[in-house]
Amino acid sequence: MHPERPIGQTKFESFINLYLEGLRNLGFNHVQSFLIATNSQQSHLHALVFAAKNPTAIKIAEDILKKIQREQREKQRGASPLFEMD
């Protein structure tokens, strides 16, 4: 138990870990969760979970999510992207 974290947050993390373990037990050797939304208290609300039998799939997912995060930060700062995607 993490005393510095709210009880609900610890339950959320426990649920995600249990879910990931279940996917591993189903034969998915490569699983990764990405915490994608927080509330005003910075507690996690949603997790995006990827499961694959090929490690390349997780790498692709990580790259895509990093790009999305970078674009969101740039948009918040008012910077325009180098390339527009239509």
Summary of the structure (lengths in Angstrom):
residues: 86
radius of gyration: 16.1
end to end distance: 46.5
largest distance: 46.8
contacts: 178
relative contact order: 0.12
helix: 49%
strand: 21%
